[in-house]
């Protein structure tokens, strides 16, 4: 009798787990759908190359020296384009450093 109650309890627990997973999967799908819509409504790129070019021209006119410290993501063999996946500001600073000095940050 005790063994039978344990089996029933186990089956009931399994049923509840499967049922709760199905319900939460539908909820997760709905949440994911709403998040996708929010992301697609916004522009993908935070900044454009035109904004970068105007930033570099403006900073050059003002005589503002670029950051001499490389980004925390800067690694041996990287180019400025590699930083874009981490941070727009790091990418911008790298490009400005490169246009100012003519070479990339040291390693």
C-alpha positions as CSV (number, residue, x, y, z in Angstrom):
1,X,0.0,0.0,0.0
2,X,2.8,2.4,0.8
3,X,4.6,1.6,-2.4
4,X,1.3,2.3,-4.3
5,X,1.0,5.7,-2.7
6,X,4.6,6.6,-3.5
7,X,4.0,5.6,-7.2
8,X,0.8,7.7,-7.3
9,X,2.6,10.7,-5.7
10,X,5.4,10.3,-8.1
11,X,3.1,10.2,-11.1
12,X,1.2,13.2,-9.9
13,X,4.4,15.1,-9.4
14,X,5.5,14.2,-12.9
15,X,2.2,15.3,-14.3
16,X,2.3,18.6,-12.5
17,X,5.9,19.3,-13.7
18,X,5.0,18.5,-17.3
19,X,1.8,20.6,-17.1
20,X,3.7,23.6,-15.5
21,X,6.4,23.3,-18.2
22,X,3.8,23.5,-20.9
23,X,2.1,26.5,-19.4
24,X,5.4,28.3,-18.8
25,X,6.6,27.4,-22.4
26,X,3.5,29.2,-23.8
27,X,4.2,32.2,-21.5
28,X,7.9,32.2,-22.5
29,X,6.9,32.2,-26.2
30,X,4.6,35.1,-25.7
31,X,7.2,37.1,-23.8
32,X,9.9,36.3,-26.4
33,X,7.5,37.5,-29.1
34,X,6.9,40.8,-27.4
35,X,10.7,41.3,-26.8
36,X,11.4,40.6,-30.5
37,X,8.8,43.2,-31.5
38,X,10.4,45.7,-29.2
39,X,13.9,45.0,-30.5
40,X,12.8,45.2,-34.2
41,X,11.0,48.5,-33.6
42,X,14.3,50.2,-32.7
43,X,17.2,50.9,-35.0
44,X,19.8,48.1,-34.8
45,X,23.0,50.2,-34.8
46,X,23.3,52.6,-31.9
47,X,25.5,55.0,-33.9
48,X,26.3,55.3,-37.6
49,X,29.5,55.8,-39.4
50,X,28.4,59.4,-40.2
51,X,28.1,60.2,-36.5
52,X,31.5,58.6,-36.0
53,X,33.0,60.8,-38.8
54,X,31.5,63.9,-37.4
55,X,32.7,63.1,-33.8
56,X,36.3,62.6,-35.1
57,X,36.2,65.8,-37.1
58,X,34.8,67.8,-34.2
59,X,37.3,66.4,-31.7
60,X,40.1,67.1,-34.1
61,X,39.0,70.7,-34.6
62,X,38.9,71.2,-30.8
63,X,42.3,69.7,-30.4
64,X,41.0,67.0,-28.0
65,X,43.6,64.2,-27.7
66,X,42.2,60.7,-27.9
67,X,42.2,58.3,-24.9
68,X,45.6,56.8,-24.6
69,X,44.4,53.9,-22.5
70,X,43.1,51.0,-24.7
71,X,39.7,49.5,-24.0
72,X,39.5,46.7,-21.5
73,X,38.5,44.5,-24.4
74,X,41.6,45.3,-26.5
75,X,43.6,42.2,-27.3
76,X,46.7,41.4,-29.4
77,X,45.7,41.2,-33.1
78,X,42.5,43.2,-32.7
79,X,41.5,46.1,-34.9
80,X,38.9,48.8,-34.0
81,X,36.2,46.7,-35.8
82,X,36.7,44.0,-33.2
83,X,35.7,46.4,-30.4
84,X,32.4,47.3,-32.0
85,X,30.8,44.1,-30.7
86,X,31.6,45.1,-27.1
87,X,31.0,48.8,-26.9
88,X,30.2,51.7,-29.3
89,X,32.3,54.1,-27.2
90,X,35.3,51.8,-27.3
91,X,35.0,51.5,-31.0
92,X,34.7,55.2,-31.4
93,X,37.7,55.9,-29.2
94,X,39.8,53.4,-31.0
95,X,38.9,54.9,-34.4
96,X,39.7,58.4,-33.1
97,X,43.0,57.2,-31.7
98,X,43.8,55.5,-35.1
99,X,42.9,58.6,-37.1
100,X,44.9,60.9,-34.7
101,X,48.1,58.9,-34.5
102,X,47.8,56.7,-37.6
103,X,48.2,53.4,-35.7
104,X,46.2,51.3,-33.2
105,X,46.6,51.2,-29.5
106,X,49.6,49.3,-28.2
107,X,49.2,45.8,-26.7
